[in-house]
Amino acid sequence: MKEKLEKFISQAEMIDEEWEIFQWQRRVSAYLEKAVSAKEANDFMSLPEASNLFQVLSQQIGFLEGFCENLEPISVIEEPVIGVSTDNINLLNKRIFVVHGHDNEVKETTSRFIEKIGLEAIVLHEKPNEGLTVVEKFEHHADVAFAVVLLTPDDKGSSVQEPEQIRYRARQNVVLELGYFLGALGRNRVCALHKGNIEIPSDYQ
């Protein structure tokens, strides 16, 4: 957690536009709420009023620096999986992001199974928009321990070199989010499930 907060502090020190402050505040507040408590997130956003946003930013950086100083070292008993950084992963996090296309039946079956075994299924369209763009909303909810990516035959496509070889493919947002979570969590924390005769992204074969 300390490294994550230090990363937020470094990002804040590079901000030079007011709109960047709002985005940074949302990311930090969301992280504090999930990793610590809603109270800490509220305290972070409820600092004394200042004459401008950059003074608010300075106060919030100080808040995070003070929070980091009070963090006690945490001993992790289990060894991390080779090739996967655990810096951004809360090992007690039960949040599982469900990436899906247009097959609602598969999405519902998978999500309800995840909940049945005591975990929390994060389905993006079920979350309130809160005035965020789609990308901001995705980033807001992507702090998870694991991702299940549902590759369902929602699109069709072919190679320019072989236009007659038309194959079913997953939606483009599904492929994008698969790549995001592979990079953010590591391959050992991403499960891709495919339905039917569907083209799998070549580098993922």
N, C-alpha and C positions, 0 to 999 in steps of 0.2 A: 504494500500500500504506500509506503514512504516513497518508493521510486516513482510510483504513479503520480503522487502529489507533487513531487519535485519536477516531474515532467510538465505538469500543469503550470507550475511557477515559471519554468523556463519559457513556456509558450506565452505566458502573460507579459513577460519582459520584452517580447518582440512585437507586441501589439501596437499599432500606430493609427488605427481607425476605430471610431466609436462602434460601428456595426460589428467589428470583430470582438469587442468587449461583450456584447450581448450573447453571441454564440459561445464564447468561452465560459461565461457565467452559467449558461444552460448545461454545458457539458460537465462542469465541475459540480454544480448542484445535483445533477442526476447521479453522478458517481458517488458523492457523499451520502445521498439518500439510500443508495443500494448497498454500499460497502460499509457504512457506519450506522446512520440513523436519519430519520426525517428531521429530527431536532437540529442535528449538525448542519444539514442542508439549509434549514430555515435560518439558523444563526449566520451562516455564510452570506445569505441573501439579505439579511436584515441588519447590516452594519449601520452605524450612525450616518446621517445624511452628509453629503459633501457638495461642494459648489459645482463640480463637474464629474463626468463619468471616469476620467482618468484618476481622480482622487479616490473614487470608490474602488477602482481597480487596485490602486496602491494599498488600500485598507484590506482588500480581499487577499492580496498576495501576503500581507502580514499575517492575516488569519491562518492561511495555509502553512506559512513558515512556523508559526507557533504550534499549530496542530502537529506538524512533523516532529518538532522537538520533544513533544510529549508522548510520541509513539514508542511503545516498548518493543524490543526485538521479538520476533515470533519464530519459534523453532518448528520447522516442518519435519515431521517424522518420516513420511514416505519420500522416496527419491523421485525427482521429476522425470517424466518420460523423456528419453533422448530426443533431442531436436525440437522440444517444445519449451518455450519460455513460460514460466509460471508467474512472471512479474505482474501481469494484468489479470490473473485468474484467481478469484476467490475460491479456494478449495471447498468451502462450505456452500457455495452458490448452487442453488437448485434450479436456476433458470435455464431453460432449454429453448433456443430460438428455432422456430419451425419455418423454414424457407419453402414456399409453395408457389405453384402456378395456378391454373384455372380448374384443377380437379378438386372440387370442394369435398367430395366424399373421402378421398385419400387424406386430405388435410385434416378433416374432422376426426377420422379414425386414428390418425397418428397423434393428434393433439390430445384427444381424450385418453388414449393409452398412456401418454406421458403423465397426465394428471392422475390417472388411476394408480400409478406406482409411486405417487407422492412427490412428483416434481412439478415445476411450473412451466407450462407451455407458453412461449412468447410468440403470438401470431400478430404481425404488425398491423393488419387492418382492423383488429379488434381493440387496438389502443387508441385513445383520443389523440387528435391531431395537435391540440394545444398551440395552434398558430404556426406550427413548424412546416417546412417543406418536407417532401418525401425523404430526401437524403438526410435532413436534420433529424427527422423522426426515427429513421433507421439507426443513425448513430446514437440517438438517445436511448434506444432499447437494446443495442448490440453488446452491452456489457454482460455477457453470459458465460457459463462454464462449458457449454456444449452446443452444437448446432446439428439439427437434422435437416437435410436438404432433399426435397422431394422432386425428383426429375420425372415429370409426367409428360406424355406426348401432346403438348398443347400447340406447338408450331410445326411447320414443315420447312425444309430448306435443302439446298444442294450446293456442291462445290461448283464454282464457275468452270472448272476444268471438266467436270462430269455433270452437266446440267440435268441429264436424264435420271441420275441416281438421287431421287428425292427421298428424304428420310425424315421421320418424326424427330422433333427436338424439344427440349425444355424451353420455357420462356426466357428471354434475354435477361430479365431481372434475376431469375433463378441462377443462371450461369454466373452473373456478376457477383451475387451474394455468396455463392459457393466459393469463388476465388477469394472474396473478402475474408470469410471465416477460415479458410485454409491458411491464409497469411496471419490472421489475428490469433487464432487458437492453436494452429498446428494440425497436421493430418490426423493425429490420434484423437482429436476432440471434435471431429466432424464425421458424421455418418451420412453418406449419400445413398438414398433408396431410389431405384428406378422402376418404372412400371412399363411393361410391354416391350416391344421392339423399338427402342429409342436410341438415338445417337448420344454416346457419352463424350464429353469434351476430351479431345485427343490426349492432352497432357495429363489427364486424370486417369487414363486407362490403367 
